[in-house]
Amino acid sequence: EGLQAFRLIRPPLVVMDIRLPDCSGVELIRQLLMLNPHARVLVCSNLTGRDHIYRALEAGASAYLAKTCHPAELHQAVDAARQG
């Protein structure tokens, strides 16, 4: 559903979890960026192991935040991603 919405709306920024019920979050990052290479993807997840972070960033995520981050950190990451 998220991929279909992305195709229709083409948002410049996506905030997503890496753990998804129907697909790999890493693969979804790749698909989103294939559709729009200029989009920014911020991952916000409870999965904070190095492997998860590395794979998401390698796939093209702009940032990876823990869900326990302070709201100000999320706000900063969104602003930074929007500015490129």
Buried (B, 14 or more C-beta within 10 A) or exposed (E): EBEEEBEEEEEEEBBBBBEEEEEBBBEBBBBBBEEBEEBBBBBBBEBEEEEBBEBBBEBBBBBBBBEEEEEEBBEBBBEEBEEE
